[in-house]
Amino acid sequence: MNYTFKLKEPNSEKETLIYFRSFFSNENRNFIYSSGEKIKPSEWDFENRLPNDLNGRTQRAVNHRSIKKQLDRYSGFFTEIVNRYKNIDEELTIDIARQRFDEEFKKIKIKDDFFRIYDEFIQEKENDYSGNSISKSTKDRYDYNKRLLQDFQDYYKLKLRLGNFDDKIYNKFLKYCIEIKDHSANTVHRNVGLLKTFLYWALSKKYTYNNNFINFKKPPKFRTDEIALNYQQVEEIYLYDFSKNKRLERVRDLFVFGCVTGMRFGNYSRISKQDIQGDFIRVVDLKSKSKKLSIPLNSISKAILEKYDYILPNISNQKMNEFIKEVFKEMKFTEDIKKTMKYGDELVDKKSEFWERISSHTARRSFITIMKNNKVPDKVIMSYTGHTSLEVFNNYYRPSEEDKVNYMNEVFK
């Protein structure tokens, strides 16, 4: 896209403003922007569109070189934004060009209040009625990600802007997460993914033309030793007498229901009688909202539903994660479990008691592990759990040490 400089009053005998000008053929009009620089028409090279007498040590030559330096800033910046919009295959309009020039040269922060825009992003994702709205748990992750970025900004006394989020700031953010917040590789991986999703959205909404983030590399995930129960453990928990503690009994029943159906907590915690059709649980997956799940009832899941007249106990995921640990502690699941974590390039072994490692998600992981250990085909299990990615699905499989020994002995008898 071509550009030039023109004088506001080319026939004046006094100093006049120098304008930047570029013709936008897509709008059939000129983009004209004042450089703020002034020059006498007699000192202007109309053929080359720049100040004359640039060489030498005279005061006029010095002034003219200073003016040209400023004009080069305008032409260089314009070329930069034209190339950026070509790279993202978006149309550059006069209004957008004017906004970018105002931001760069007048320091007007147009549409670049980073955290206000982040709030708008969350709100749009939460209220997307096209079938792609985010779940409450995903919203919570974005809320945390926003707080993390605010803490990062405060810690380094920065002013985060969409336009200045470059490699330098990104690397500083990674350093903050790893060294200051002591985040594991998997936590950093997840938070960078959330950040990049927001930045892609901001780019698509034309809140920024800065696409440096596209090349931001996410630290690789590290497979941790998460717990999965075997069927004998699930049965032991199901049969344990909690009659003296109804709160833990309800929590136990919910957890076991997850273990024998493979459903996400958000799905099975809100099942009603109308979701039971014959011998199947038929619900829409709350995560994808476009996927229908059809899960056969078994003796345990059916007994739990009947116990509560098909309305399972109502409890938040946060409370569920807190109380299920009490269940396992009460049952003396207290053996030490090692978990290897990755922090930056360092591997750290952490020990904790078995019950401390249990969460509502352990149920879903246990279901998949039990089914795979019983040689149920992956496609069948995935039809129950709603997984579409085999890679994600396989991350749930956690064979125990005993399982590994048994499989080895089966092959090499």
Steps between C-alpha positions, in 0.01 A plus 500: 500500500655831389533810716640851471532828688329823401489854632179638644555839329752450220474861379554664838802714574487393864559163664224249434415154633630186331233232448544126452275372221411158362224402258283208615360348182262274698325816627582724202625782722818636657626447850646834605678549833689798637863427588510804726814614314511838326713636217501792258390397148819663368699244701299201373604267215165455323635237262640267768249601769754578772695798637774635274857586603550190716877502477744731669546647845278804471223542754245461224652167390497378861133601536410338169668172599304507825173548310588218259575271794151563635343446159688170472332391825160551340586322176675216684209451738250501215699236311510291817125499557430433131726193514350381827147511363614314187654232722175443691296523178286784635391815319665821615254788496552874536328497841734228625805678358393822672456317833846344469658836414324661798630228730854528368544872451244664729530228765123469513410162647220410264346163575811385680393477860638148536290379793179672391534317169574175688173548693316552172659180364382296802153652484465420130619142550265455794197632307562338162163363391636342183577185698860584585459663841753403765422296812523643851826313561652648182381847602667450838825416319479819292424704814808353666708564187394865506596533870834334423570758227400784735736365767775471238443861392511624860808294589709643216328842506403461134210635300372210293361597162392287210736698280809438713457130584819383329757222548677695775186540710393142428831359625475718809150362558631142475777585747245647740278189481790258552728684742264727694171309497671158504263366236557153360561445127140384453356806675717732289398310186131543583528870590696582184229324299232713663703817437550417132128428457426849633764662275365319190153629590630857543672475161181374333305788657760747367582623849861453394706434192783358713532133404835428669323254730438256215862388533495476881605144584309327778723312746435129438266316732647247740312180567449478875419193706130557557298249700241263355311244709451137406161330516571337838573843653182648351300210641665540842407869509144427384442242773656699785254588777456877520157479666627711791616778269233575240705783349789268412255232390349735243845607380612135477192408297560784254864402460421132442233599246776679307724193528240271342371735228813694393301824487640841585397631840314787333284247315421240764451748784187637330334183370123484532243226437426631152861423402437128559352333193465126532836360603695807389603838634454743211634852549669779304869532587531827691851561371432479126123569519461349152579142599238259631616234742333162529627299797355159594390460861665227706405350836693759702397813308138383500505428876642846577237672283220303668640581845453872431181463294695600188599840642866474601629714791568862406855610583750736338813362337712697747327341800508162329879519465528600864265238645611203286841528662328452836338182367835347407667618819220345706559171317874512582630552148809651656797336326761737358476566128783656298418756235769632267449862396691709249586861585681665213776248422502349848327174596377494859361199687222585743349261749148517631254258651263318266187682619657841430526415130132420451263736319168472318696447176659185645165328440507558123865393481419185698211409271718520190783304664266224623336468157834488314639244745199285415591534130190699404571659157603867510217604266241353735649672806526830311133473407424496874739779601442727200867521402573566133879521527680170557804690632295678768312180579821300552627760747231373738632145501704430813597133539610417853829330586303180554338535157840543339634186669194298400522608136871421488442152646211435260730551202822347637369200691 
